[in-house]
Amino acid sequence: MRHLVVAAVLGGMLAAPAFAQETERYRLERTDTGFVRMDITTGQMSVCEEQSGQLVCRTSTDERVAYEERIDDLERRVEALERQAGAGSDDGTRALPSEEEFERSLGYMRRFFQNFFDIVEGWEKDLRTPEEAPDRT
């Protein structure tokens, strides 16, 4: 039980700076119809009303338009990438590489593995004990 209390106190202490940081980020100003919340970091403002004991905030029209424009831009980019990835096939699946691309890739793999095995072989030579080392005389 004592450990549980200590854990709860420590958890509260760790969460307090994050909560304080978040509450300092916004400034609320009372208006005739509710509140205006300003994000001190970005300057964005939201209109807030108290409903059923909770503060409900709506983004401004400008922010909403900016979000919608960003979403539209991202959708266009995704469509362009999907067209690019599906180029050369009707069903949207990626086409197989050409013979030249395949051979070039195999060449890269062969060089990689040959160099890798050369490195391992060098390490094995360095790790041999004097009894295993070949006679150099």
N, C-alpha and C positions, 0 to 999 in steps of 0.2 A: 504494500500500500504506500509505504514511504517513497519507494522508487517511482511509483506512478505520479505522486504529487511533484517530485523533483522534475520528472520528465515534462509534466504539464507546465511548470513554471519556466523551465528552460525553453520549451517550445513557444511559449508566449513571449519570452524575451527575444527569441530569434525572429518571430513574426512581427514584432513591434516596429523595427526599422523599415521593413518593407511596407507596412501599413502607413507609417508616417510619411514615407516617401510618396506613396500613392495619394494621400490626402493633401500633401503640399503641391501636387501637380495641378489640382483643380481649384478654382476659386468660384464660389457661389455668391450671386448677388440677388437679393429679393426684388421682385417686380410686383406690379399690381395683380398679375394673373398667376404668379408662381415664382420661378427662379430662372436665372440665366447662368449656365455653367461654362466657364472659360478654361480651356486647357492651357495652362501657362507655358508649357513646352512648345506646343504647335500653334497656339493662338486660335484654335477652332472653338466655336461657340455652339452651345446646344440650349434649346428651350426646355425647361423642366417643369413638371407639374406634380403635385402631391396627389396620389391616387391610392386609396385604401392603406394609408400609412406608409407608402413607399414613394420614393422620388423617381419618377419616370421621365427620362430625357429623350428628346427627338433631335436628330441631326438637322442642321439648317438646310435649306434648299440648295445652297451653293455646294455644301459638302456632299449632299446626295447626288447632285449632278456630277461632281468630280468622281465619286465612287462608281457611278454608272458608266462614265467615260472610261475609267480605268478597267472596269470589267469588260466593256466592249473591246478595248485595245487588247486585253489579254486573250479574249476569245478569238480575235483575228489572228493573233500570233500563234495560238494553238492550232487553228485551222491551217495556217501556212506550214507549220511544222508537220502536221499530219499529211498534207499534200506532198511535202518534200520526202517524208519517210515512205510514202506509198507510191512514189513515182515509179512507173514502169509496170505496174500491175493494176488490174481492175478491181480486185477485192480488198485493196488497202494493205495487203501484206507486203513486206519488203522483198524485193527481188533478190535472187542469189547473186553473189559476186561474179564478175566475169572471170574467165580462165586466167587472164593476166593478173587480176587482183588476187586470185587464189594462189597462184604460183609465187607472187611477191610476198604474200603472207607466210607461205611455207618457208621461203628463204629467210625471212626474219626469224621464224621459229627455229630453224636449223642453226642459224648463227647464234641465237640466244642459248640454246641447249649445248652447243659445242663449247662456247665460252664458259658456261656454267660448269660443265664437266671438267674443263681444263682447270678451273679454279679449285674444284673439289680434289682433283688429282694432285694439284700443288699442295693443298693442305695435308693430304694424306702423306706425301713425301716428307713434309715438315714434321709430322707427328710420329714418324717411324722412330722406334728406339734404336740405339746403336747396333744391337744384335740384328735387327731387321734391315738396316741400311746395307746397300750393296758394298762389297769390298772395293776400295778405290786404289788399292796398290797393285 
